[in-house]
């Protein structure tokens, strides 16, 4: 009896959305790699953020992130492929093909203290 009642409560809760699972995104923002005019994007990191970039042509893409406030907290970056494998650590260029996905991982380096770092970041074709 208790088992049936509990099952009924769970079914009702799921049907009205009380226990519905939250949708978790694997990234914090989404952009197309810029060409021509460089497009900078702004964010603040409290731990780790992932910025998704999609390529639209083959070439060389430069990825970077630079802190914009004076906090004593430093940031690090990595470029990851679509399977979250590290392609590059630190800012710099990589060769890409069209229609590929890359993630710019921005994270707080240990040892600092203060306000969370604000930063600008980009993925831009350089060749």
C-alpha positions as CSV (number, residue, x, y, z in Angstrom):
1,X,0.0,0.0,0.0
2,X,2.7,2.5,1.0
3,X,4.7,1.5,-2.1
4,X,1.7,2.1,-4.4
5,X,1.0,5.4,-2.8
6,X,4.7,6.5,-3.1
7,X,4.7,5.5,-6.8
8,X,1.5,7.5,-7.4
9,X,3.1,10.6,-5.8
10,X,6.2,10.2,-7.9
11,X,4.2,9.9,-11.1
12,X,2.1,12.9,-10.3
13,X,5.2,15.0,-9.3
14,X,6.9,14.0,-12.6
15,X,3.8,14.9,-14.6
16,X,3.5,18.4,-13.2
17,X,7.3,19.0,-13.5
18,X,8.2,19.1,-9.8
19,X,10.8,16.4,-10.2
20,X,11.7,17.0,-13.8
21,X,15.5,16.8,-14.4
22,X,17.3,20.0,-15.0
23,X,18.9,20.6,-18.4
24,X,22.6,21.0,-18.0
25,X,24.5,22.7,-20.9
26,X,28.0,21.4,-21.6
27,X,29.1,25.0,-22.3
28,X,28.4,28.5,-21.1
29,X,28.2,30.4,-24.4
30,X,28.2,29.6,-28.2
31,X,29.9,31.5,-31.0
32,X,31.0,31.2,-34.6
33,X,34.8,31.8,-35.1
34,X,35.1,35.3,-36.4
35,X,36.8,36.4,-39.6
36,X,37.3,39.9,-40.9
37,X,36.5,42.1,-37.9
38,X,37.6,40.4,-34.6
39,X,34.7,39.8,-32.2
40,X,35.6,39.9,-28.5
41,X,33.2,38.5,-26.0
42,X,33.0,39.3,-22.3
43,X,32.5,37.1,-19.3
44,X,33.3,36.5,-15.6
45,X,34.6,33.2,-14.2
46,X,33.9,31.9,-10.8
47,X,35.5,28.4,-11.3
48,X,35.6,27.1,-14.9
49,X,33.7,28.2,-18.0
50,X,33.5,26.6,-21.5
51,X,32.8,28.7,-24.5
52,X,31.8,26.8,-27.6
53,X,33.2,27.9,-31.0
54,X,32.1,26.5,-34.4
55,X,34.4,26.9,-37.4
56,X,32.8,27.8,-40.8
57,X,35.9,27.3,-43.0
58,X,39.3,25.6,-42.9
59,X,42.2,27.7,-41.7
60,X,44.2,28.8,-38.7
61,X,42.3,30.1,-35.6
62,X,43.7,32.1,-32.8
63,X,42.1,31.6,-29.4
64,X,42.7,33.8,-26.4
65,X,41.3,35.2,-23.1
66,X,42.6,38.2,-21.3
67,X,41.6,39.4,-17.8
68,X,40.1,42.9,-17.8
69,X,39.9,43.7,-14.0
70,X,42.5,44.2,-11.4
71,X,41.7,41.2,-9.2
72,X,44.5,39.2,-7.7
73,X,43.0,36.0,-9.3
74,X,44.6,34.8,-12.5
75,X,43.0,32.8,-15.3
76,X,44.3,30.0,-17.5
77,X,42.9,28.7,-20.8
78,X,42.8,25.5,-22.8
79,X,41.4,24.8,-26.3
80,X,39.5,21.6,-26.4
81,X,38.1,19.6,-29.3
82,X,34.5,18.5,-29.6
83,X,35.2,15.5,-27.3
84,X,36.8,17.8,-24.7
85,X,40.3,16.6,-25.4
86,X,43.0,19.2,-24.8
87,X,44.3,20.6,-28.2
88,X,46.3,23.5,-26.8
89,X,47.1,25.0,-23.4
90,X,47.4,28.8,-23.3
91,X,46.5,31.2,-26.0
92,X,47.6,30.6,-29.5
93,X,46.7,29.3,-32.9
94,X,45.5,25.9,-34.2
95,X,44.8,24.5,-37.6
96,X,41.1,23.8,-38.2
97,X,38.7,22.3,-40.8
98,X,35.3,23.6,-41.6
99,X,32.3,22.7,-39.4
100,X,34.3,21.7,-36.4
101,X,33.5,22.4,-32.7
102,X,36.1,23.7,-30.2
103,X,35.7,24.8,-26.6
104,X,37.7,27.5,-25.0
105,X,38.0,26.5,-21.4
106,X,38.7,29.4,-19.0
107,X,39.5,28.6,-15.4
108,X,40.8,30.2,-12.3
109,X,44.4,29.4,-11.4
110,X,45.2,28.4,-7.8
111,X,46.8,30.9,-5.4
112,X,45.0,34.1,-5.9
113,X,42.3,35.9,-3.8
114,X,39.9,38.6,-4.5
115,X,37.0,39.3,-6.9
116,X,36.2,36.8,-9.7
117,X,38.2,37.7,-12.9
118,X,36.4,39.4,-15.7
119,X,37.8,38.7,-19.1
120,X,37.5,39.1,-22.8
121,X,37.9,36.1,-25.1
122,X,37.8,35.3,-28.8
123,X,38.3,32.7,-31.5
124,X,39.4,34.4,-34.7
125,X,40.7,33.2,-38.1
126,X,44.2,34.5,-38.7
127,X,44.9,32.5,-41.9
